[in-house]
Amino acid sequence: MIQTAQAKDISLGEIKKQFNLQLTTEPNFFNEWQSDLPVVSAAEQKQIARIQQNYFNLAERKSFSEESVKMVVLSPLLDLANFYQSPFGLMTEESIELSAEDEGLRVKGKIDVLVVKEKLWVLVVESKSTRFDVVSALPQALTYLLSAPNKEEPVYGLVVNGREFLFVKLQHGSRPIYARSFALSIERENELKQVLGILKTFQRKMTT
């Protein structure tokens, strides 16, 4: 009998075991989040400062809702990184299904935002989770990356809860490998600028 589980309920250990997934420590595998980031212009830095101010304004009032995270934090950053321009499109609330053929496990889940070209998946954590580390959503993000149809090229993920950002890179193969960034905070201006630089790097790689 095939078991069915929700992606949000799968642990990192279960993901690694069921899909033969391995964390790589190769320093050059995921250097896109640290090295040779595009220059952030003065105008873009002003926009970043405004996003940060908007975040602090809302954070003082109440915890973020999922929709607030998308509207106030995520959407402006994706716009600055040109993910709303051709050849990209945006699909929301796309259901995915992933099967582990050998182990008899079927994982089902729903991703909150998918930047089309099937190379970047963006997961918005539920609003109440802004109190928790985004690393807790890593297993769910990896599940979605493993479901990406293009197995030839690396795929990328971003987990955001309004306050923190976590980037992930996964390469498919007989034994898939992945690496992740540190959790970057919107509360530190230099890290928010780094988040934009990383998104711009992804955008550039996906259009070449």
N, C-alpha and C positions, 0 to 999 in steps of 0.2 A: 504494500500500500504506500502511495506517495504522500509524504507529509507536506503540508502547506503552512508557511509562516509569513508574517508581515516583515518587510525589510527593516522597519524600525525596531523590531524585536530581536534581530540577529546580532550576536556578539562578534567582536573582532576575531576571537579564537575560532568560532564556527565558520566565519567567512573564509579564513585562511585554510581550515581543514577541508571544507566542502569543495572549494574551488582551487585548491593547490596554490594559494596565493602567498607571496613572500615579500616582506619588507626588504628593500635593498639599501645598503649603506654606501653604495658607489657614489662618491661626491659629485660626479659630473652627470648623473642620471637626471636629476631635477635641479639644474642650476638656473632655470628660468625665473625662479622667485627671488634670486639673490644677485645674479651677475648681469652686467650689461643692460640694465633697465633703461628704457627710453627716458629722455629728459621730460620732466613735467614743467610746462611753461608757466609763466607768471599768472596768466589768465586761469589756467587750470588749478594753480595753487589757491587762487581766490575762491574758485568753486569748491575745492576741497575744504577750505576753511568754513564756507557756508554750510556744507553738508555736516561738518562737525558741530557747528553752532546749532543747527536744526536738531541734531541728535541730542545734544545736551539740554536743549529746551524741552523736548518731549520726555527725556529720561527723568527730569525733575518732577514731572506730573504723575506718570504712572508707567507700568511696565509696557514694553512694546507689544502690539499685536503683530501677527504675521504680516498683515496688509501694510501696517505702518513701516515695518522693516523694508518691504519692497518699495514703498513709495518714497520714503525719506532717505534711505541709505543706499539700497541696491540699485534702483532705477537710475539715479543721477550718475553713479559710477559707471554703469554699463553704457550710458549715453556718452560720457566723457571718453570712454575707450572705443567709441564708434561701433558698438555691437548692435545698434539700431539701423545701421547703414548697410546697403548692399555690399557683399552677398549674404549677409546674415538676416535671419528672421527670428521671431520669438514665439515659442509655443509654451503654454502654461498648463499646469495640472495634467501632465501626460502620464498615464498609467504605464508601468512596465512590468514585464514578467521575466524572471530569470530561472532557469532550471539547471540543477546539478545532476547530470545524467547518470553518473555512476553511483551516487549515494541515495537516490530516490528522494531528494529534497527539492521542492519547488518554492522559491521565494517570490513573493508578490509585494509590490510597493507602489507608491506614487511620488513622483518628483514634483517639486513646487515650481521651478523655473528651468526650462531647457533652452539654451542658446543653440539654435539649429546650425548645422553643418556636422552635427553628430560628433563633435569633438570637445565641447565644453558643456558640462552639466553643473547647474547652480542649484544648490539645495538651501532653502530658507527654513531654519529651525523654528518650531512652534514658539509662539510669543512667550509662554511661560519659561521656555528654556533659555531666555536671555540671562537668567541668573546662573546658568551652568556653562562649563567649558565647552566650546564647539567640538573639541576632540571626541566628546561623547557621541556625536553624530557621524563619526568616521566610518563605522561599519555600514551604515545606511548609504553613505556616499559611495563607498567602494562597491556596494551591491549594484548601484546604478551604473557606475563606470564599467563594471563587468558585463553589463547588459548591452553596452554600446555595439551597434552592428558592425562598425569598421574595426576589424581585428588587425589591420596591417600597420596602423599608425598609433602613436600614443594618444590617450584621451586625458582630459583634465577635469578637475572638479573644484568647486568652491562651496564651502559651507559658511553661511553667515547667520548670525543671530541678532544683528543690529549693533552689537558692541564689538564682536570679534569676527575675524576672517581666517579660515583655514583652507589652504590650497593643496590639492592632491594631483599627482600624476600617476597614470597606470599604463603599463605596456602589456598587451596580450601576448600569449604564447602558450607552449605546453605547460609552462609554469609561470603564470603572470607575476609581474613584479610591480611594486608601487613605492612611492616615497611621498612625504608630506612636508609642508612648511611648519614653522612655528605658528602659534596663534597670534595674529597681528591685531592690534587694538585700535579702534576709532578714536579712543581717548588720547592717543599719542599722535600728534600731527605728522611726524616723520613716518610713522608706520602706515597711516592712511595714504600718504603720498606713495609709499612703497606698494600698497594694494593697487592703486591706479596704475603704477608702472608695470606690475605683474599682469594686470588685465590687458594693458596695451601690448605687452610682449606676446600674450596668447593670441590677441587679435592679429598681430603681425604674422605670427607663425601660421595661422589658419588661412591667411590670404596669399601665402607664397607657395 
